[in-house]
Amino acid sequence: MDYDIAIQYELCLGCHSCELACAVAHSDSKNLRGAIGETSPAARIFVEAAPPYKLPMTCRHCKDAPCVDACSSGAMRSDGSGLVSNAAGTCVGCWMCVMVCPYGVVRPDYRLKQAVKCNRECMGCAAIPACVQACPTGALTFVSGENWTKERRVGYIKGFRTTQI
């Protein structure tokens, strides 16, 4: 997995557009009007607030994922490309993955009796996750780690001010 969802919390408005887009992308109808009538289209990204900050949080697809290690049924697995996913038919709903996730982004779906998390099965035509496409401020970006760090360095330099002594 060369690309990841990078988060710039200082740009987040807390508008929940990413949550809505995620829920619609994972709904049966794949459109807002249809998703409203469905039982539970569930977002896999969460916008949490601890004033004055707002932070969109989603699965970080950890290299040594605690959820994979804790899964007793083997449903939670890393696919080799770096994505961590949950095999719905295999999940027994023990919620061990929910308990060990350090980010709190694996959630139980009691209706389906399975764990739900970001699985990146929401890529649009541009191969960009629905949450990233929906973000009005660019707080979420889908970028390679190398490009992300370079962009942050350049951003820092642009904001740097020299002072005279």
Number of C-alpha atoms within 10 A of each C-alpha: 11 10 15 20 21 19 19 14 16 11 16 20 17 16 14 18 18 25 22 21 25 29 25 23 24 22 20 14 15 16 14 14 10 12 20 14 10 11 10 15 19 19 22 24 22 19 17 13 11 7 6 6 13 17 19 23 18 22 23 18 18 15 12 11 19 17 26 23 14 18 21 16 13 14 20 24 17 18 10 9 8 18 18 23 22 23 14 15 9 12 20 16 20 16 20 18 27 22 16 17 19 15 11 15 20 24 19 19 15 9 8 13 15 21 24 22 25 23 17 20 12 19 16 11 7 8 11 17 25 24 28 22 20 17 20 14 13 16 18 23 20 19 16 14 15 10 11 17 12 11 13 12 12 11 11 11 10 9 9 9 8 6 5 4 3
